[in-house]
Amino acid sequence: MCDQVHFEEDRKEFEARHLVTRKQFGVLLGAGVSMMLPRVANAATVVDSDVTITTPDGTADGYFVHPATGTAPGVLLWPDIFGLRPAMRQMGKRLAESGYSVLVVNPFYRTKKAPTAEAGAATPIAQVMPMAQTLSEATHMTDAKAFIAWLDGQKSVAKNKKMGTQGYCMGGPIAFRTAAAMPDRVGAVASFHGGGLARDMPNSPHLQAAKTKAQFLVAIADNDDKRAPNDKVVLKETFEKAKLAAEIEVYATAAHGWCPPDSGVYNEPLAEKAWARLLALYGKALV
């Protein structure tokens, strides 16, 4: 009985905040997924909506949320391989409650409208990998330009302040390339358990990002670091050579995917640490 009461309370809250439908909440709960993030202290009242953005390749769907009054720095949020879903909407809304105008995009809009993974992070990778494989350096760049331009067209976005971009998993390298695509507009870049940041090729995301003037936060999962222990060294040396401020840290005991609240390896203490470092980055860089 108690569990059912809590289920109904959580479901009503998520529906009221436009984070999840009744069907989606049931699917996520059935998959054993946690969805609750800690509340924001002194949270700003926000306004949110589903939006569409015209790109060179068609029309992208997204979720836009921003403080109800005034203007705020824009942030472009790139999801992980599971795409735009309730967990990413929740993360976007939480960031907006901290004082940012946030666009969470569906990177797979060319293939399918969101939700692209019905069970969120509990969806088998094999079901979403084909969509990820349709993306490339070219799509990263063209989409970044279109999404940043769309943000700049919104009244709630501060035009006199730099924008931020953040990415999770595959979104990490896309965030790096967003800065490379819009170097005069993006002032801060954050990657959380990003994959393929430092590759041995001329168009590696870290080399492209190093040509910008942005500040960086790179939060690396412990098991990712064990698989590629030299990546953190390459990233540090590259950003130091470029004289760019960069916080690069391996999060001990954190498994790949530890930040989104619907992940099976969600680690709240470490996710909160990463979130605090994100807010610190934006607080000093988006000016």
N, C-alpha and C positions, 0 to 999 in steps of 0.2 A: 504493500500500500504506500509506504514511504517513498519507494523508488518511483512509483507512478506519479505521486504528487510533485516530486522534483522534476520529473520528465515534463509534466505539463507546465510547470513554472518556467523552466528553461525554454521550452518550445514557444510559449507565449512571448517571452522576452525577445527571442531571436526573430520571431515573426514581426513583432512591433518595431524592431530596429531594422527591418528589411534585410536581415542578414541571411535568412534561410526560410524556405517554405516548409509547410508541414511534412510533405513527402521527403524533401531533402533531409530534414532533421531526423526523421525516422530511419532513413537509409544510413546516415552517419552513425546514429546511436547503435543501430544493429551491427555495424562493423566494429563496434567497440572503440569509437573515436571520441576523444575529448575535444570540446569546442569552446570552453570558457576561458577567456583571457582575464587577467586581473584588471580591475577598473582603473581608469585614469583619474588621478587626483585633480580636482578643479577643472574637470573636463569642459571644454567649450561645447556649446550647443551647435549641432551640425545639421546640414541639409544634404541629402543624398539622392541620387537618381541613376537609372540606367541610361547610358548614352551610346550614340553611334558616331564614329569618326571616319571621315573619308580619307583613304590612303591611295597611293598609286596603284594598289592591287585590288581595291574594292572598298567595302565598308566594314570597319571593325566595331565590335561591341565591347563595351567597357562599363565600369562602375565609377562614378565621380562623387566625391564627398568632400565637403569643405565647411569651415565655420559659417554660421548663419549670418554673421555681420562682418563688415570690413573686408580687407584683403589679407592673403597669407601666401607665403612662398609655395610654389608649385612643386609637387613630387610625382614622379612617374614610377609606378610599382610594377615590376615584372614578376609574374608568378613562377613557380617551379613547374615541372613537367606535367603536373596535374591541372594546371591552368586556373582560370578564373572560376572561383567556387565560393561557398559560404565562408570558409576559413580565411581566404584572401580578402573578401569583403570586410570581414571582421577586423582584420589587421589594418586595412585601409581606413576604416572608420575610427579605429583607435588612434591612428596617426593624425587624422583630421581633428579629433578631440584634443590633441596636443598642439594644435595651431597650424595645420598645413592643409593646402588644397590638393587632394590626392586623386590621381587617376590610376585605377587598377585595370589593366587591359587583358583582353583575351588574345594571347599571341598566336592562337591557332584559328583565327577568324577566317582564314582562307579555306579552311577545311570544314569547320563546324562552329556553330555558335555555342557560347557557354550555357550550361556547364558541359565541359568537355570530358570530365571524369565524374560520373554520377555519384560514385562512392568516395569522392575526394581522394585523399592520400591513401585510402584503402584499396583503390583501384589497381588491378595488376598492371605492372609496368608495360607488359606486352600489348596492352590495349591502347596505351597512349604514345608509345615510342614511335609508331609510324607518323603521327602528327608532328612530333619533335623533329623528325628527319626531313620534314618539308621546309624547315627554316634554314637560313644560311647567313653568312656575313652580309650579303646584299639585303635580305629582308630585315635583318637587325637594323641596318642603317636607314633604310627608307621608312620603316615603321617608326623609329626613334624621331626622325625629323617631323613626320606627320603628327605624332602624339604630342611632341613638345609644342609644335605650332598650334595644335588644338587647345592645349592648356593656356597658351598665351592669349588665346581669344576669349578666355573666360573672365568675367568681371571680378570673380573672387580671387584670382591669381595676381599676386603683387608683381608688377612689371619692373619695379626698381630693386628687386632682390633676385639673387641667383636661384636656380631650381636644383632639386635633388633627384637622384634616381637610385633605386635599390632593387636587387634581384635575388632570387632564391634558386638554388640548384642551377638549372640551365639559364635562369634569369640573371645570374651573376655576370657571365661574359656579355650578355646583352646590355646590362647596365654599363659595363666598361665601354662598350661600343656606342652607347647613347651619348656618353661624354665626348667620345671621339667625333661623333656626327654633329654635335652641337657644342663645341668647345667654348663658345662665347656666352652660352646660356646656362650650362650645367656647372655648378660649383661644388657639388658633393656627390660621391658615388659610394654605395655600400653593397657588398656581396656577402651573402650568408650561405654557407656550404655550397658555394659556386663551383661548378665543374668546368674544366677546360680553360681556366683563366690564363695560364702560362703554358703556351705550346711552342714547340720548336719549329716555328714558321714565321715568315715576315709579317703576316697579318694577324698574329696572335693578339687576343684582346688586351693583354697587359702592355704590349708594345704600342698599340693604338692609343690606349688610355694615357700612356706616359707622355704623349704629345699635347696633352691638355694642361689646364691650370687648376684642375679640380683637386679636392682633398678626398682621401680614400679611407674606407673602413673595410677590412677583409677579415671576416670571421670564418675560420676553417674548422671543419669537423675533425675530431680526433682520428677517426678511422680513415677519412680522406687523406689526412696527413701521413698516416702510416703507409698508404698506398703510393703516395707521391711526396716523399719527405723533402725533396729539393724545391718544390713549388714555392714555399714560403720564403726560401732564400732568394730565389730568382725575383720574386715580387719585391722583396725588400730592397735588393740591390738595384733593380730597375727604377723604382720610385726615388730612391736616394740619389741616383745618378741624374734623374730628371729634376731633382730638387722639389719634389712634391711631398706634401705632408701625407703620411700613410700609417694607419694603425693596423698592423697585421698580427693576428693572434690565433693560435690553435686552442680551441676550447676543449680542454681535457675531459674525457668521458662522453663528450657529445658525439652522437652518431649522425651520419649524413641525414639531413632532413629534420634536425632537432627544433627548428623554429616555428613552423606552422602548427597551430593547435590541433589540427585534425591528423597529424602525423602519428604513426604508431611508435615513433621514437621521440616524440615531443618531450623536451626536458625543460620544465618551467623555470627552474632557477637559472639555468644557462641561457634560456631564451630571453629571460628578463634582463640578464646582464648584457646580452647582445642588443636588446631594445634600448637600454639605457645608453649604450655607446652610440647607437644610431641617433638618438635625440641630442647627445652631446655634439656629434659631428654636425648635424643640421643647425644646431644653435650657434655654432661658430662660423660655419661656412656659407650659410644661406643669408647673406647680408648684402 
